[in-house]
Amino acid sequence: MLTENDVKEALSRSYVQAICCMGGYNYGTDAKDYGFDFTIKEILRRPSGKHCPSGLNLEIQIKATTDYKLSKTEVEYKLRNKNYNDLAMKSDATKRILVILLLPIEKAEWLKQDAEALIMKKCAYWCYLEGNGQKDNEESKTTIQIPLKNVFSVENLTKIMDTIKKGGNLNSSFLFCL
């Protein structure tokens, strides 16, 4: 039987996969896990009608939790400093974001299914931490605030990828974590 953490991880991966698929993006995982769960890849349609990767990638770290605080404007989450440092590290190549799936307290509410719908509760939010200072004690946690406008949706994923493609700054183009 899967542990509760295994179920959370599987649900968060499924959420991200669904958003990627509906947005027309491919995704993959590395053979070894060095802190990032998925690489989202832009796919181009060539003039011949064939499809191929464009080379534009976005690495994401995924978390699923029932341990968060929600206000009218933001979600507050305690992120382990090791993960924070991975996300805050400067990268001249691939950009990196955190995606946090908020789940109800009651496990029975996480997923509902019948003949009409498959419903996963609640929602995932994203943030971009690159350029923030590194934290000393990697076993401690840092509280981050993610604006509720940063829903991890097809629309926002497309905006993120377009911003990266144009060489834009995710911090100046979007709301970001504090």
Phi, psi and chi 1 to 4 in degrees:
 res  aa     phi    psi   chi1   chi2   chi3   chi4
   1 MET       -  137.2  176.4  174.4 -102.4      -
   2 LEU   -67.8  146.3  -69.5  176.6      -      -
   3 THR   -74.5  165.1   67.6      -      -      -
   4 GLU   -60.7  -39.5 -169.5  168.2  -72.7      -
   5 ASN   -64.8  -36.9  -77.7  -21.2      -      -
   6 ASP   -63.7  -40.3  -70.1  -23.1      -      -
   7 VAL   -65.2  -44.9  173.3      -      -      -
   8 LYS   -57.8  -46.4  -73.1  177.6 -178.4  177.3
   9 GLU   -61.6  -44.0 -179.5  179.5  -11.4      -
  10 ALA   -64.1  -41.0      -      -      -      -
  11 LEU   -64.6  -41.9  -71.4  173.4      -      -
  12 SER   -65.7  -38.6   63.9      -      -      -
  13 ARG   -63.9  -42.7  -74.0  176.6  175.8  -88.2
  14 SER   -62.4  -40.3  -63.7      -      -      -
  15 TYR   -59.8  -50.5 -174.7  106.6      -      -
  16 VAL   -64.1  -42.3  169.3      -      -      -
  17 GLN   -60.3  -41.8  -71.1  171.0  -17.5      -
  18 ALA   -62.8  -43.9      -      -      -      -
  19 ILE   -63.4  -44.9  -63.2  -61.2      -      -
  20 CYS   -59.5  -48.6  -71.6      -      -      -
  21 CYS   -61.0  -46.3  -70.8      -      -      -
  22 MET   -67.5  -25.4  -69.3  -56.2  -65.5      -
  23 GLY   -86.7   -7.1      -      -      -      -
  24 GLY    84.6   21.4      -      -      -      -
  25 TYR  -105.4  146.5  -63.0   98.7      -      -
  26 ASN   -88.6  165.4 -161.3    1.5      -      -
  27 TYR  -149.2  157.6   55.5   87.5      -      -
  28 GLY  -157.3  170.7      -      -      -      -
  29 THR  -124.7  155.7   58.9      -      -      -
  30 ASP   -84.9  156.6  -68.1  -31.4      -      -
  31 ALA   -62.7  -35.8      -      -      -      -
  32 LYS  -115.6  141.2  -59.7  -77.5 -175.3 -172.9
  33 ASP   -93.8  110.3 -178.1   -7.9      -      -
  34 TYR  -112.6   33.8  -68.9  105.2      -      -
  35 GLY   111.1  -13.5      -      -      -      -
  36 PHE  -118.7  133.6  -67.7   91.0      -      -
  37 ASP   -88.1  -32.9  -59.5  -63.6      -      -
  38 PHE  -142.1  152.9  -84.2  117.4      -      -
  39 THR  -116.7  122.0  -58.5      -      -      -
  40 ILE   -92.4  134.1  -61.9  172.8      -      -
  41 LYS  -125.0  130.2  -56.5  171.5 -178.0 -171.7
  42 GLU   -74.6  139.9 -179.8 -173.9   55.5      -
  43 ILE  -115.7  132.7  -58.5  -60.0      -      -
  44 LEU  -106.6  150.6  -66.8  178.9      -      -
  45 ARG  -102.5  117.9 -177.1  175.7 -179.3 -175.4
  46 ARG   -75.8  163.2  -61.7 -170.5  -44.8 -129.5
  47 PRO   -55.4  -27.3  -26.4   33.7      -      -
  48 SER   -72.9  -11.2   67.6      -      -      -
  49 GLY    95.5  -11.0      -      -      -      -
  50 LYS   -76.6  156.6  -57.9  -73.7 -176.0 -175.4
  51 HIS  -111.6  149.7  -68.4   83.3      -      -
  52 CYS  -154.9  158.2   67.0      -      -      -
  53 PRO   -66.3  142.0  -13.3   23.7      -      -
  54 SER   -83.6  -19.1   72.1      -      -      -
  55 GLY    98.3   -9.2      -      -      -      -
  56 LEU   -84.1  118.1  175.5   64.5      -      -
  57 ASN  -127.0  154.6  -62.7  -33.5      -      -
  58 LEU  -135.7  122.1  172.7   67.9      -      -
  59 GLU   -89.9  140.6  -71.0 -175.5  -32.4      -
  60 ILE  -132.3  143.6   61.3  170.9      -      -
  61 GLN  -106.8  130.9 -173.5  176.1  107.1      -
  62 ILE  -114.0  136.3  -51.4  168.5      -      -
  63 LYS  -131.3  147.2  -59.4  -69.5 -179.6 -164.9
  64 ALA  -128.0  136.3      -      -      -      -
  65 THR  -152.2  153.4 -173.2      -      -      -
  66 THR  -108.4   -2.5   57.6      -      -      -
  67 ASP  -103.8   87.5 -172.3   17.9      -      -
  68 TYR  -154.1  165.0   57.8   88.1      -      -
  69 LYS  -119.5  136.7  -68.8 -177.5 -177.3  174.9
  70 LEU  -118.7  128.6 -159.6   57.8      -      -
  71 SER  -115.2 -171.6   74.4      -      -      -
  72 LYS   -71.1  -20.1  -70.1 -178.5 -179.4 -179.6
  73 THR  -122.0  -15.8   59.0      -      -      -
  74 GLU  -155.1  164.3   63.9 -169.6   21.0      -
  75 VAL  -110.8  136.7   57.1      -      -      -
  76 GLU  -110.0  130.0 -167.4  172.6  -79.0      -
  77 TYR  -140.7  140.4  175.4   71.7      -      -
  78 LYS   -95.4  112.3  -69.0 -178.4 -179.3  178.4
  79 LEU  -103.6  132.1  180.0   65.2      -      -
  80 ARG   -59.5  137.3 -156.8  169.7  107.0 -133.9
  81 ASN   -59.7  -31.4  -74.9  -12.0      -      -
  82 LYS   -59.3  -45.9 -176.0  -91.5 -177.0 -140.6
  83 ASN   -68.4  -40.1  -57.7  117.3      -      -
  84 TYR   -57.4  -47.3 -176.0   97.9      -      -
  85 ASN   -63.3  -38.6  -72.2  -16.2      -      -
  86 ASP   -58.6  -42.5  -70.4  -14.8      -      -
  87 LEU   -77.6  -31.5  -69.2  154.2      -      -
  88 ALA   -81.6  -19.0      -      -      -      -
  89 MET   -60.3  135.4 -177.1  173.5   49.3      -
  90 LYS   -66.5  134.5 -178.8   81.1  171.5  126.0
  91 SER  -134.6  125.1  172.3      -      -      -
  92 ASP   -85.6   -9.9  -68.0  -32.4      -      -
  93 ALA  -104.7 -101.0      -      -      -      -
  94 THR   -81.5  131.4  -56.1      -      -      -
  95 LYS   -77.8  156.9  -62.8  -58.0  177.6 -167.1
  96 ARG  -134.1  137.6  -58.1  170.6  176.3  136.3
  97 ILE  -132.0  160.6   63.1  170.0      -      -
  98 LEU  -102.1  135.3  172.2   67.0      -      -
  99 VAL  -121.5  122.6  174.9      -      -      -
 100 ILE  -116.6  119.3  -60.5  175.3      -      -
 101 LEU   -91.0  118.8  174.5   62.0      -      -
 102 LEU   -86.6  129.5  -53.2 -175.8      -      -
 103 LEU  -116.7  150.8  -65.9  167.2      -      -
 104 PRO   -62.3  158.5  -19.6   30.8      -      -
 105 ILE   -60.0  -45.6  -62.7  -69.3      -      -
 106 GLU   -79.8  120.4  -65.2  -62.7  -38.0      -
 107 LYS   -56.7  -36.0 -175.1  176.9  177.8 -178.7
 108 ALA   -62.3  -17.9      -      -      -      -
 109 GLU   -91.8   -8.7  -63.9  -64.8  -44.5      -
 110 TRP   -62.6  -39.0  -65.7   -5.0      -      -
 111 LEU  -144.1  130.0 -171.1   73.5      -      -
 112 LYS  -125.6  142.1  -60.8  -79.6 -175.6  175.8
 113 GLN  -144.5  138.4 -175.8  -92.0  -32.6      -
 114 ASP  -148.5 -169.6   62.2   29.3      -      -
 115 ALA   -66.7  -18.4      -      -      -      -
 116 GLU  -101.1  -24.2  -65.0  -64.3  -41.7      -
 117 ALA  -160.3  153.5      -      -      -      -
 118 LEU  -117.6  115.9  175.9   67.6      -      -
 119 ILE  -119.6  121.0  -59.4  169.8      -      -
 120 MET  -105.5  130.0 -176.3 -175.2  -53.2      -
 121 LYS  -109.4  141.2  -67.1 -174.2  178.1  176.4
 122 LYS  -111.1  -93.8  -67.3 -171.3  169.6 -172.9
 123 CYS  -148.5  157.4 -172.7      -      -      -
 124 ALA  -110.0  145.8      -      -      -      -
 125 TYR  -127.0  155.1  -62.2   88.8      -      -
 126 TRP  -124.9  157.3   70.0  -85.9      -      -
 127 CYS  -151.3  159.5   72.7      -      -      -
 128 TYR  -120.9  120.5  179.8   67.2      -      -
 129 LEU  -113.2   -1.7  -66.5  169.5      -      -
 130 GLU   -53.8  136.9 -176.3  177.4  -51.7      -
 131 GLY    93.4  -13.3      -      -      -      -
 132 ASN   -73.0  152.6  -70.6  -13.5      -      -
 133 GLY   -63.2  153.1      -      -      -      -
 134 GLN   -76.1  149.2  -63.8  -74.3  -60.8      -
 135 LYS   -97.9  141.9  -56.0  -63.8 -179.1 -178.4
 136 ASP   -71.4  -59.2  -69.9  -30.6      -      -
 137 ASN   -87.5  104.4 -177.7  -14.7      -      -
 138 GLU   -70.5  -12.8  -69.2 -153.7  -22.4      -
 139 GLU   -89.5  -16.1  -65.0  -53.6  -46.2      -
 140 SER   -77.5  176.7  -67.5      -      -      -
 141 LYS  -123.7  151.7  -67.3 -177.4  177.7 -176.0
 142 THR  -120.2  133.1  -65.0      -      -      -
 143 THR   -81.1  126.7  -59.4      -      -      -
 144 ILE  -115.5  151.8   58.7  172.0      -      -
 145 GLN  -116.6  127.7  -68.4   87.8   26.0      -
 146 ILE  -115.1  122.7  -54.4  170.9      -      -
 147 PRO   -59.5  140.0  -22.5   33.6      -      -
 148 LEU   -64.3  -16.8  -67.4 -178.1      -      -
 149 LYS   -71.2  -15.0  -67.0 -179.9 -179.0  179.3
 150 ASN   -88.5   50.0  -76.2   20.3      -      -
 151 VAL   -66.3  136.4  171.2      -      -      -
 152 PHE   -82.8   94.4 -171.0   72.7      -      -
 153 SER  -126.0  169.4   62.8      -      -      -
 154 VAL   -58.5  -45.7  171.5      -      -      -
 155 GLU   -60.7  -47.2  178.4 -176.1   -6.1      -
 156 ASN   -70.5  -35.7  -80.6  -19.3      -      -
 157 LEU   -62.2  -42.1  176.2   56.4      -      -
 158 THR   -62.2  -41.9  -59.2      -      -      -
 159 LYS   -64.0  -40.5  -72.6  178.6 -176.4  177.4
 160 ILE   -61.8  -49.3  -69.1  165.9      -      -
 161 MET   -63.7  -40.8  -63.1  -62.2  -85.6      -
 162 ASP   -64.5  -39.3  -72.9  -14.5      -      -
 163 THR   -63.5  -44.7  -61.6      -      -      -
 164 ILE   -63.5  -43.9  -65.0  168.1      -      -
 165 LYS   -59.0  -38.2 -174.4 -174.0  -33.9 -173.4
 166 LYS   -83.7    0.7  -66.6  173.7 -175.3  169.6
 167 GLY    78.1   16.2      -      -      -      -
 168 GLY   -76.1  168.1      -      -      -      -
 169 ASN   -99.1  121.5 -177.1  -31.2      -      -
 170 LEU   -62.7  -31.1  -69.7  177.0      -      -
 171 ASN   -70.0  -34.2  -81.8  -19.5      -      -
 172 SER   -90.0  -19.8   62.9      -      -      -
 173 SER   -88.1  -22.1  -59.5      -      -      -
 174 PHE  -134.8  172.3  -66.8   92.7      -      -
 175 LEU   -73.2  152.6  -62.6  170.3      -      -
 176 PHE  -137.7  171.7   56.4   94.1      -      -
 177 CYS   -75.5  149.2  -61.3      -      -      -
 178 LEU  -112.1      -  -57.2  173.6      -      -
